[in-house]
Amino acid sequence: MELGISGKRALVCASSKGLGRACADSLAAAGVDLVLNARGAQALEDTAQTISAAHGVSVETVACDVTSPEGQAQLIAAAGDVDILVNNAGGPPPGLWSDWEREDFVKALDANMLAPIAMMTALLPGMIDKGWGRVVNITSQSVKAPVAILGLSNAARTGLTGYVAGTSRQVAPYGVNINNLLPGSHATDRIDALDRSTAEREGISFDAARAARQSTIPAGRDGKPQEFGAACAFLCSQHAGFMVGQNILLDGGNVNATI
C-alpha cells in the first residue's frame, strides 16, 4: 500500500531501539525523512546509519533525554518544520502500590504524560499552519486494562490518554490527526526487564516467567516490533485522515474486552 507520505519529515522520540526504532524504520521505508532521538549517542548513531543506508532518506540525530525540559528544547529546535511526531519514552519501573512516593509519580508523569504534551504543544502549531500533520503517541495496553504491577505507568499514560481525547478533536479541523498506539507485550528490552522482575519476585526462572506470561496472550506469542512499526506508519499515512483520538491496541488479543 502506498502511504502517500514520501518526502514528509518526522521526529521519532526514543528511537534507537525497540518500538521507537521500529516506527522510525517503517516511516523511512515509506520515504519519510527522520529526526531520531535517544539518550545513548552511539546506539542512536548506529541506528541512524542503518536506517539511512537501508532506505535512502535523510536521518538526523539528537542525543538527549526527551523527558527533561532541556532535552525537549533540543528536540524542538532540531525538529523544525516536522509533519509527523511520534512520542515515545521508556516506562517507569514495576512494583507495588506501597513502593512509591510522590517523587516516583512525578518522574512517571514527567516521562509518560508531560513530555509528550510538551512536544505536541510545541509542534502542533506548525502542522496546523500547513493544514496537515500526524501525531502518534506510544502508550500502553494498560490504559485499556490496568496492569497491577505497573501502577506508575497506568496513572501517567491514562492521563495522557485523557489529554489526547480532547486535544485531538480541537486540531482535527486543521488536518492534524492525533492517535495513540497501545502496545501489549512485544519482543523488546522492556518486556525482558519485566520478565526478569517477575522471575525474581516469584523465585522462578526467566524462561518460566516468560512462558507463563505468553500463555495468557491469545496469539500465543509476543508481538514483533516490525508489526508495531507498520501500524505506526499507517497512522501517519494519507489513509488515516479520518482517525481522530483513537486508542489502537496491538496486544495479540491480551485485553479481553468487547469494545
VEXDO-434811 format. One line per field, with one value per residue (C-alpha): residue in one letter; chain; z, x negated, y negated. Coordinates in Angstrom, 2 decimals. Example, Ala and Ser with C-alpha at 12.3 -4.5 7.8 and 13.67 -1.06 7.14 Angstrom:
torba = A;S;
vexse = A;A;
Z = 7.80;7.14;
X = -12.30;-13.67;
Y = 4.50;1.06;
END
This chain:
torba = M;E;L;G;I;S;G;K;R;A;L;V;C;A;S;S;K;G;L;G;R;A;C;A;D;S;L;A;A;A;G;V;D;L;V;L;N;A;R;G;A;Q;A;L;E;D;T;A;Q;T;I;S;A;A;H;G;V;S;V;E;T;V;A;C;D;V;T;S;P;E;G;Q;A;Q;L;I;A;A;A;G;D;V;D;I;L;V;N;N;A;G;G;P;P;P;G;L;W;S;D;W;E;R;E;D;F;V;K;A;L;D;A;N;M;L;A;P;I;A;M;M;T;A;L;L;P;G;M;I;D;K;G;W;G;R;V;V;N;I;T;S;Q;S;V;K;A;P;V;A;I;L;G;L;S;N;A;A;R;T;G;L;T;G;Y;V;A;G;T;S;R;Q;V;A;P;Y;G;V;N;I;N;N;L;L;P;G;S;H;A;T;D;R;I;D;A;L;D;R;S;T;A;E;R;E;G;I;S;F;D;A;A;R;A;A;R;Q;S;T;I;P;A;G;R;D;G;K;P;Q;E;F;G;A;A;C;A;F;L;C;S;Q;H;A;G;F;M;V;G;Q;N;I;L;L;D;G;G;N;V;N;A;T;I;
vexse = A;A;A;A;A;A;A;A;A;A;A;A;A;A;A;A;A;A;A;A;A;A;A;A;A;A;A;A;A;A;A;A;A;A;A;A;A;A;A;A;A;A;A;A;A;A;A;A;A;A;A;A;A;A;A;A;A;A;A;A;A;A;A;A;A;A;A;A;A;A;A;A;A;A;A;A;A;A;A;A;A;A;A;A;A;A;A;A;A;A;A;A;A;A;A;A;A;A;A;A;A;A;A;A;A;A;A;A;A;A;A;A;A;A;A;A;A;A;A;A;A;A;A;A;A;A;A;A;A;A;A;A;A;A;A;A;A;A;A;A;A;A;A;A;A;A;A;A;A;A;A;A;A;A;A;A;A;A;A;A;A;A;A;A;A;A;A;A;A;A;A;A;A;A;A;A;A;A;A;A;A;A;A;A;A;A;A;A;A;A;A;A;A;A;A;A;A;A;A;A;A;A;A;A;A;A;A;A;A;A;A;A;A;A;A;A;A;A;A;A;A;A;A;A;A;A;A;A;A;A;A;A;A;A;A;A;A;A;A;A;A;A;A;A;A;A;A;A;A;A;A;A;A;A;A;A;A;A;A;
Z = 0.00;-0.94;2.25;0.49;2.93;0.93;1.45;4.79;7.85;11.17;14.69;16.41;20.11;21.92;18.62;18.85;19.66;20.42;19.29;18.59;16.19;14.50;13.92;12.51;10.18;8.82;8.25;6.45;4.25;3.23;2.19;5.30;6.39;10.07;13.20;15.68;19.41;22.23;25.30;24.15;21.41;19.97;19.67;18.14;15.51;14.66;14.18;12.05;9.74;9.35;8.52;6.13;4.28;4.01;2.80;1.35;3.46;5.45;9.10;11.73;15.35;18.68;21.69;24.72;27.33;25.97;29.49;30.59;29.70;28.35;26.12;24.88;23.95;21.95;20.12;19.32;17.90;15.76;14.62;12.78;10.43;11.01;9.59;11.89;15.60;17.26;21.04;22.96;26.24;28.41;31.09;34.84;36.93;38.13;41.77;44.42;45.40;48.69;46.93;45.51;46.92;45.45;43.67;41.82;40.46;39.44;37.44;35.77;34.89;33.51;31.27;30.10;30.25;30.45;27.97;25.08;25.92;25.76;22.35;21.00;22.37;20.56;17.23;16.62;15.60;12.65;11.49;11.81;9.70;6.93;7.17;7.63;10.43;12.26;15.90;17.24;20.96;22.01;25.27;26.64;26.76;30.44;29.57;28.47;31.16;34.00;34.77;38.55;38.89;36.56;38.70;37.80;34.10;34.44;36.05;33.76;30.46;31.31;31.98;28.53;27.00;28.52;27.21;23.70;23.73;23.93;22.04;19.04;18.40;18.63;15.96;13.61;11.68;10.55;9.02;12.03;13.46;16.88;17.80;20.35;19.76;22.73;22.72;24.63;25.03;22.26;21.86;23.27;26.14;28.15;28.19;29.04;32.09;33.19;32.84;34.89;37.57;37.67;37.86;40.81;42.62;42.25;42.60;39.20;36.12;33.43;30.89;33.22;33.81;30.07;29.26;31.93;30.61;26.97;27.82;28.70;25.22;22.78;19.93;21.95;21.41;21.85;19.11;16.59;16.63;12.84;13.21;15.56;13.24;10.31;12.34;13.29;9.67;8.68;11.33;9.88;6.32;3.99;4.72;8.41;7.87;9.37;12.50;15.37;19.03;18.75;21.03;18.89;20.70;19.39;22.05;20.44;21.96;25.51;26.59;26.93;26.00;23.64;22.87;
X = 0.00;-1.31;-1.18;-1.46;-3.96;-7.19;-9.10;-7.47;-9.62;-9.15;-10.51;-10.58;-11.40;-13.30;-14.04;-17.46;-15.89;-12.65;-9.29;-10.57;-13.18;-10.59;-8.39;-11.32;-12.27;-8.72;-8.41;-11.77;-10.61;-7.69;-10.13;-9.93;-12.98;-13.75;-14.95;-15.81;-16.30;-17.70;-19.86;-22.67;-24.62;-26.42;-23.32;-21.49;-24.17;-24.30;-20.54;-20.59;-23.28;-21.46;-18.11;-19.62;-21.57;-18.54;-16.04;-17.98;-16.30;-17.81;-18.32;-19.35;-20.07;-19.64;-21.14;-19.23;-16.65;-13.20;-11.75;-13.73;-12.92;-16.45;-16.10;-12.72;-14.16;-16.94;-14.47;-12.06;-14.89;-16.15;-12.72;-11.95;-9.01;-8.06;-4.94;-4.91;-5.61;-5.95;-6.04;-7.75;-9.60;-10.51;-8.04;-8.60;-9.63;-7.11;-6.22;-3.51;-1.32;-3.20;-6.57;-6.02;-6.40;-5.31;-8.65;-8.11;-4.80;-6.29;-9.00;-6.41;-4.22;-7.19;-8.23;-4.95;-2.47;-4.05;-6.90;-4.60;-2.26;-5.19;-6.23;-2.71;-2.30;-5.46;-4.95;-1.20;-1.06;-3.39;-1.26;1.88;0.33;-0.40;3.02;1.58;-0.03;-0.16;-0.93;-1.23;-1.71;-3.11;-1.30;-0.34;2.40;2.65;4.81;7.49;6.88;4.53;1.56;1.37;-2.41;-2.59;-0.72;-3.05;-2.62;1.14;1.53;-0.72;0.35;4.04;3.56;2.03;4.92;7.41;5.44;5.32;9.06;9.82;6.89;7.23;10.72;9.57;6.88;8.70;10.44;6.97;5.98;3.94;4.65;3.55;3.92;2.43;0.84;1.22;-1.37;-0.95;-3.93;-6.47;-9.92;-11.87;-14.24;-11.27;-9.48;-12.77;-13.10;-9.53;-10.04;-13.24;-11.37;-8.63;-11.18;-12.97;-9.75;-8.28;-11.51;-11.24;-13.43;-13.34;-12.09;-9.30;-8.22;-8.16;-6.26;-3.65;-3.10;-2.92;-0.39;2.09;1.85;4.42;1.92;-0.46;-3.50;-4.96;-4.47;-7.19;-8.50;-8.11;-4.37;-4.14;-6.17;-3.89;-0.84;-2.53;-3.36;0.26;1.50;-0.91;0.26;2.71;5.16;5.60;7.09;10.46;8.98;9.15;8.29;8.31;6.57;5.35;4.43;1.60;1.62;2.31;5.78;4.49;7.04;10.28;12.90;15.83;15.11;
Y = 0.00;-3.44;-5.52;-8.87;-10.39;-10.22;-13.46;-14.22;-14.87;-13.06;-13.33;-9.95;-10.05;-7.30;-5.60;-3.96;-0.57;1.23;-0.06;-3.56;-2.21;-0.01;-3.05;-5.01;-2.17;-1.81;-5.56;-5.59;-2.71;-4.97;-7.70;-9.89;-11.89;-11.48;-13.20;-10.45;-10.78;-8.68;-9.18;-6.88;-8.63;-5.59;-3.40;-6.34;-6.94;-3.24;-3.16;-6.31;-4.93;-1.61;-3.23;-5.78;-3.10;-0.84;-3.42;-6.34;-9.00;-11.86;-10.93;-13.49;-12.61;-14.37;-12.58;-13.84;-12.88;-13.68;-13.53;-16.60;-20.22;-20.64;-17.62;-18.77;-22.16;-20.47;-18.26;-21.07;-23.16;-20.27;-19.14;-22.34;-22.11;-18.47;-16.87;-13.85;-13.41;-10.02;-10.40;-7.64;-7.19;-4.24;-3.24;-3.58;-0.55;2.04;2.51;2.49;-0.45;-0.65;-1.05;-4.51;-8.00;-11.31;-11.70;-8.41;-9.63;-12.97;-11.17;-8.96;-11.93;-13.86;-10.97;-9.49;-12.37;-15.80;-15.16;-14.14;-17.00;-19.44;-18.09;-18.38;-21.89;-22.96;-21.20;-21.20;-24.89;-24.26;-21.34;-23.43;-26.19;-23.68;-22.08;-18.59;-16.67;-13.37;-12.61;-9.08;-8.57;-5.21;-4.47;-1.03;1.57;0.61;-2.40;0.08;2.69;1.72;3.94;4.30;4.06;1.03;-1.47;-4.34;-3.69;-3.14;-6.56;-8.59;-7.08;-7.28;-10.98;-11.41;-9.50;-11.94;-14.89;-13.45;-12.72;-16.43;-17.92;-15.60;-16.91;-20.51;-20.12;-17.71;-20.54;-21.69;-18.36;-17.27;-13.84;-12.59;-8.93;-6.55;-3.15;-0.81;1.98;5.15;7.47;7.04;8.56;5.60;4.84;3.54;6.90;8.64;6.39;7.09;10.85;10.65;8.71;11.34;14.16;12.53;11.69;15.18;17.13;18.81;18.92;16.24;18.79;19.90;16.32;15.66;18.83;18.09;14.57;15.60;18.30;15.54;13.95;15.38;15.04;17.22;15.01;11.57;9.05;8.27;4.70;4.64;5.24;2.29;0.08;0.87;-0.14;-3.41;-4.19;-3.58;-6.02;-8.59;-7.98;-9.67;-6.83;-7.74;-11.19;-10.18;-8.61;-11.07;-10.46;-6.67;-4.17;-1.29;1.93;4.10;6.78;10.15;10.13;9.83;7.21;9.12;6.52;6.21;2.54;
END
